[in-house]
Amino acid sequence: MLWKKLVQFGKGFFERKEESTSTDIPLGTAMHNIEITHGRGGQLARAAGAVAKLIAKEGKSATLRLPSGEVRLVSQNCLATVGQVGNIGVNQKSLDRARSKC
């Protein structure tokens, strides 16, 4: 069940669902867990700290900038979750010895 909440992004408010289609999301919004084809489940930007930006909307497709720097076209009917994936600093901890990984 999708729940609705008002969230502020920079200049204004928009109505946000837990998962929204890119037609509902304004340009420049950070998102993750993005479907490539409608109904297959999230496949893009799912790693720790990953985020993709919505660059443009043209016709039935939306342009995204992925964490790798790749620019990709995705259907506007595909679902995405607004925000950034958690656990951002997972790779910043230095391991002194092999035992510290355990």
C-alpha positions, 0 to 999 in steps of 0.5 A: 500500500502506497502512503502519501506525504508532503516533502520539501525539495529545495524550492517547493513542495510536491506530493510524494509516494513511497514509490512514484513514477517519474511523471510525478517527480520534478526535475533534478530530484535524487532517486534510487531503486529504479525500474528499467522496464515497467513491472520488473522491479527496481534494478538501477542505483541500489548500492549503498549511497547510490543516487540517480538524478532526473535530468529531463522528461521527453514524451514517454521517456525520462532521462536519468544520470546514473551513479556511474555517470551514464545517461540513460533513457527510461520509460516514465511509467517505471517506478522509482523511490525518491531519495538516496540509499542509506549506509553511505560511509560503508567503504570509508572505514579502513581495515588495518589487518585481516581480523578487523574485517571480522 
